[in-house]
Amino acid sequence: MNHHASTGPFLRIDEIWLSREPLDMRCGPETTLARVVEAFGAAKPHCAYVFANKRANRMKILICDGFGVWLLARRLHRGRFVWSALRSGEPVALDELQLQALASGLPWQYAGADFVIDRQ
């Protein structure tokens, strides 16, 4: 019997939102979900909400899939995530390439196709 994995994405993400406000990384799924509702007004299905701690060396992403929530955590052993210059204000919308650059520690603001870093 031959079993094949699904060819579609495991989690559907239509929108990615970067929070400028830092998050205490001790927060679990419920507290992080409460922060999403506080910061973004609601936790919408198929949306990812990205937070960093004050030092920007840890990141958490809360993903709502329509059935529940996923909470992902990432920690850099060296360096910091390139976060928004302003640590307060309105959330910032990201695309998938920008999120991948951010999670890799690259300057997501300039991420273009194929991870070309430019200033356009």
Secondary structure as GFF3:
##gff-version 3
##sequence-region A 1 120
A	DSSP	beta_strand	15	18	.	.	.	ID=ss1
A	DSSP	alpha_helix	29	40	.	.	.	ID=ss2
A	DSSP	beta_strand	47	52	.	.	.	ID=ss3
A	DSSP	beta_strand	58	64	.	.	.	ID=ss4
A	DSSP	beta_strand	69	75	.	.	.	ID=ss5
A	DSSP	beta_strand	92	94	.	.	.	ID=ss6
A	DSSP	alpha_helix	96	103	.	.	.	ID=ss7
A	DSSP	three_ten_helix	108	110	.	.	.	ID=ss8
A	DSSP	three_ten_helix	113	115	.	.	.	ID=ss9
###
